[in-house]
Structures are given as C-alpha cells and as structure tokens.
Amino acid sequence: MALNATISATFSRAVNCSTVTGGTFRVNNGAVAGTVACTGATARFTPSSSLAHSTTYSATLTGGSSGITDATGNALSANYTWSFTTVSARSTGSSYFSWDAESNTTSIGTVSRYFGTTTRDCTVAHSGTCSMRMNVIGNDGGNQQLGADVNLNSYAFPFVGAPALYYRWWMRIQPGFSWGNGTAKTKSSRTGGGPVSSGGTMAQGYTGYLRSYGFLIGECDSAGCRLANGAINDDSNLYIPYDFKARADGVWHEYIVKVKPNTSASCTAGVNCDAEFQAWVDGVSVGQYNNFKLHDNASHTMVEGWGGWMVTPYFQLNGASADGGTLYVDDFSTSGGYNSLL
C-alpha cells in the first residue's frame, strides 16, 4: 500500500455514519493519527502524515453495542481487524541534484539570487518550513525569468547514450492562477551539449516546458531532435497531454518527468531510435512519448543548465494583465531512478 493511501472498509449495506469515528475506526489501535470519513456503505481513514516504508499496520472496526451500526441500528457483531503492508523504499540510483528550499544551499552549490518576483517563503512548504514562491505576471511579453539561479551541472556521461534522468518537484498552484490564451507556457529546464566554453556557452541540447496542455520537449531541432514519425521538433509537437489549468487548486502535487536520450547518434527516428519521455503526477503515470531522437552529436557531454525542472522557470504566458497568479515549488530532485516521495 502507498504511504499516503486512504484505508477504506466497505460494508454490505449503508452504515450510520455518526457511529464511524476515530474511536471505532482505528489504525494500530489508535497509535496512527488520522481523520475518519463515511459515505453510504464505505468508511475511510486518512492518516495525518505518511506511513513508514515496509511496515505492517492493523486496522480495526469496532463492533458491539458501542461500535459501528448500519442505518437501521444493527451493530457490527464483533470487532473486525485486518492488516496491510506499505511499499518498500525505492532505490533512486545516483542523485545529481536536490534542494528543499530550507536554505539557499543546494546539492551543487549556493543559490546566487532569485529572479523577478521569486522569494523563499517560509510560511508555506510541502515539507519543512520553506518553499519557493513565484508571482507570475500574465502580460509578460514572453520574457519572465523566475526561480533560483543555480550552478551549471556537467554530468560525467555523454549526451547520446546518457542514462534516464528523473526530475521531481512538488508544486502548488493557487486558485485563480490563469495560463491565459497566449503562448501559455514556461520553459522549465534546459540542458546543453558540453563541454561548456570558457564564456559559459554550450551547444543546444533541449528545453523542457510546461504548457497549459501538458509536458513538452522543445528547442532541440538543431541538435538533431526528431519525432517518432521522423518530423522535426517545432517546440509544440513532442509532448505528453496534461491539463495544468485544472491544477490551480491550492494543493501540493508531485510531478516527475523522465527523459532518456537515444543510445545511438546514428539512429533513424521512427525506425530504431529509443529516446524516452514520461511523466507522473502524484505517483500515477499520465503518459509517455518514446522511440524518438533527442540528440545526434556523440561527442557532446550532457550539461544541466537549471538544476532540474521548475528550479529556474522562464515564463512566457504572453497573456493579459489578469492572467498569471501565484504558485509554490519545493522538494526538487534529479536522480538516476524513479524518485517519488509517495
């Protein structure tokens, strides 16, 4: 069972929900705190905090005269107890970047500045006490650098044939946030082909985007990026559909993007290329796009320009003054394995 799962029990008929309480629906005999809810024939217990990995828990429904009854007053004849075991901790492979916004120190150095309207907000956080807050302007003219300024991260492997990288961040988009009807996007990550020159420039890699309609890879055409059907990438056609407009709910959600470049520089897109692009939201895969070509220069090393997705976003809403709004991001990780906290 997932660490944040709701524990539920479904009866054979509707219950009197007033008899389903923290005293009659307990986990580990009441040692696990949580909230209880009831609808129709189903009772639910939601833990107040995540459960521990690889741990067996017991859940108990109280029967008898002081226990749970059905809608007509018939009591559960006796206590009913069952057990469940939570998932084991995942191996996330190598860790290339992490930052929880609790300070200005990331795993690859110190944040040198915050762009635009970005601040560290220590009144709102996914974990700990702080997160990064961005007040996004709607009529930005396509030119709105936000987020944290972090060091370049030069990986010790080539771009072509690089291992899969998993980029995680938690994001809370506040109610009222509007992507608008302009370009409605933000550049969320940037990679390049190394080595980096003495002037700090690098060859084109790719840019990761969030658009109002999904996760997207773009700005990779001159690096040889080609879609699975062989078409040239045009910054709008290599994407995983997802409705970000529906996520302006003021709730923290976990996002993970996986990018794995092709293993051969000479592969032919749509024939034998094997690049992979996949996204998860709250631990559930929302789609993938595979068998495309991401890079064609075997001599380039891979360089991460912005740490990970949404660390240094560059918004390009091109909308109206009423568009934009506030969002928070926290708990960033770039790893060599699936790095969900759920």
C-alpha angles and dihedrals in degrees: 000000000000118000093242098039123134113238111224139184124196119202128205091251140013116295133214097256093202087070093055104088141140087273097053098039109048136165118212089356092301097312092116113070119219149126127271127215134176135198125173108312096347130089121193135197118196115192115231091228136016117288122238124269120259094007130137115223132185127221122200132195112199118231134185130058094325096041141080118316135188123248092275095049101262109145128224100260097230142350113293119207131180134167136223135184126223124230120274121251113273124235105237096190119218118002114222102169137006135167132163098186091239088123138357091267120102127181090262100042144297126320102247096198145337118246127232116324094352120126138166103250115201095185095067126045143150090217130000114007107294140060136167114267123202126189102202119207117220101206093050098143088234091291115100118132112191138161132049129327106231135171125273111259114214110198122217093235137070122263093237107062093017117153122255113279122207117207116197131185135156116226135186114194111196123232111268095035109141128195088196128207099285124085087313098197147113129208100234105180140008130203129180143191113258165248093080113230123238087258092057097252126133138183120270116280115159140292123227115217140192111208127179087258102044154303115317144184117211146144092063103105096107089048089062098262111166131174123243088263092051095255121139117258111251100182093260109056106062101072149124112229116241131150106234090170088071091055097071088106103118091245128122113247128184117231125190127181123190121202122180118176123221115276095224128050091206098052120124116235112242091019113057109343117121109191114145134208121180137161135202130193119196091346096308123110109238096186148310141222116205144170096046132125118250104173137010106190111093092188096063123099117213119256125188109214102186106028095247142327116321095003092109106011121183108208121210105175096146087193139129128294089257092058127086123044140172130320135168129212130192146156102041122190136173110191144160092241141039102295106188119153091207 
